[in-house]
């Protein structure tokens, strides 16, 4: 039986600990905004939570708020930025894993995987995965495409690497058992959801048929 889930992606929370890239501020939430979203998903097992980029706020801000509400999330970390100003360090990654959070790879340097040569792409994924596994002592079985960018070649490399699931930024609802999972980035401009279904049109995205066609195109282009 089909089981649909809504995957929500967060990035930074609170005051940034580093200079932000152009446009990155739109996905950087205030603490009250973040808290209001969590409060409304506590009793929603069909909403799954994700964090991209491995920002220091993942551990300093997000983790305590999640634990306070007994929520679990997946954190996609940049292996090449561990310990840099504003980013989570090895101890923080270890703490996320120890507290029951899933740790996945977002690559090494937050680059568009489609632009890399085959050997660069394989190294970008494998090196980050290896570093995170050494830190946590656990297999890294999930990956998230930086910028939500992928094509057939990228997916082929990820499948060959044996990842259990791969996450994008395609928006909309997802089938829980699918290997490729669309996600919905929560932005500063988004009003917190009402208690009940997430109804914000910008979050749920393009009408379903068009969205499915676009995903198929990206997989085969």
N, C-alpha and C positions, 0 to 999 in steps of 0.2 A: 504494500500500500504506500502511495506517495506521502512523504512527510516533508512539508515545506518549512523552511526556517528563514529568518531575516538576519543577515550578518551585518553588524554595525562595526565600523572601523573608527578608532580614535587615533590621534597623533599626539601632539603635546598638550599639556594641561598646566594652567597657572602661568607664572612668569618664565619665559624662555631662558635657558641657561647658556644660550649661544646665539650668534646672529642667525636670523632665519633666511632661508633662500627666498627668492622672489615668489610671491604668491602663497608661501607656506603659512603666512599668518591667518589665512582663511580657515585653516583646519586646526588652529591653536585655540582651545576652549578655555574659558574662565573656569575656576573651580566650582562656583555655584551652578553654572550650566552643566558641567559634567555630572555633578551630584544629582541634579534634577533628572537627567537621563537615567542614571543608575536606579534612582528611586522608582522609576516607572517600569523598569524591566525586571525587577526582583522576582515577580511571580510569573514571568514569561519564559518558559523553557524553550519556546520557539524562536527566541531572540538570542543570538550568539554574539559575543563581544571579542573584538580584536584590537591590537595596538601595533602600529607600524613604526619603523625607523629606529627603535631602541633609544628613545629619549630618556634622559635622567628622570623625568617626571613619571615614567612608568613605575619606578620603584618608590620614589619619594612621595608621589601623590596618588597615582592610580591604585597601587597595590593595597594600601591601607583602606581606601574606600571600598574596594572590591571585597576584602576580607570582612569588613564591618557588615556587609550585606550578604555574606556567604555566597558570593558570586565567583565564577571562574571565567578565565579569559585566555586567549592565545596571544603571545607576544612575538612579533617578527622583528628580529634584531639584525643590525648591520654588523657583520663580523669584523669589518675593517675599521670601524669607528669606536670599538669598545674602549672605554676609558678616556676618550677625548672630551674636552669641555662640553657640557650639555648632554652628553650621551651616557648611557648606562655602562658600568664597568663589569668585569668578570664576577665580582662579588655580588653585584646586583642581579645578574643573570642567574647565578646560583641560588639567590634568595627567591626569585620568581619560581624557579623549578621546585625548590624545597617547599614552597607554600602551595603547591598543587597546580600552578599555572603551566600551560603548554608553552614551549619555546620552539619557534620555527625560524627559518632563515629568510632574510630579505636581501641576501647577497652580501657582498663585501663593502661596496662603495656607493650604493644607491644610484646606479646607472641604469639606463634603459637597456634591458637584456637583448632587445631586437637589434641593437646597433653593434653588438660584439661579434667578433669572429668566433667560430665554433670552439676553438681551444680556450679563448678568453671566457666565453660563456660557461663552459664546463668548469673552469677554474673558479670563476666568480661564485658559482653555486657550491662546488665541492669544498673550497677552502673555508667558506663561512660555516658550512655544515660541520666540517671537521672541528673547527675552533669551538663551536657551541657544544658539540658532543663531548669534547675534552673538559669543558667547564662544568657541564651538568652531570656528566657520567651517564647520560641517557641518549637513546637514539633521537635524532631530529628527523621527524617524519612528515613535516608540513612546510610549505614554502608559500611566500606571497610575492607576486611580481611587482617590482618597483614601478611606481606611476600607473600600476594596473596594466602595463604594456606587455603584450605577448603576441605571438603568432604561431604558426604550425611548428616551426623549427624549435622555438623555445619550449613548447609543450612536449615535443619529442624528447628533448634533452631531459626535461623534468620527469617524464615517464620512465625513461631509461635509468634515471638515478633512483627510482623506486619510491618516490614520495607517495604517501598515503592520500594526500589531498593538496590541491594547489588553489590559491585564492587570488582573485582579481579585484578590480574596482568597477565592474560592469553595472552594478546597481540592480535592484529588484530582489525578489524572493528567490531562494535556492532550494533545490531538492537535497535533503540532508545526506543522501547516500551517493551523490554525484562526486566524481573525482575533481572536477573543475567547479569552483564555488564563486559566484558573484558576491560582492560586498558593497556596502553603502557607507561612504565616508560622512561622518557627522561634522558639520561646519559651523562656524560662529554665527552665520546668518540663519541657521535653522532654529526655529522655535522648539523648545522641548516638547516631546510628544504628549498627547493627552493620555490619561490612564485608559488603556485599551489598545486597539490596533494602532500601529504607527501609520498615520494618515498623511503625513507631509508629502506632497506630490514630488517635490524635488528629491526627497530621499528615495521614494519607491521608483522614481525614474520614468523612462519612456514606456509607452503602452507595451504590454507583454509580447505581442507578436513581433513588433519592430525590434524589441530588445533581443528576442531569440534569434531573429535573422542576423542581427549585428554580431552576436556571439559566434554564430556558425561561420560567418564571413571571416572573422578574426582567426578562427581556428584553422582555416584553410588557405588564407592568403599567404 
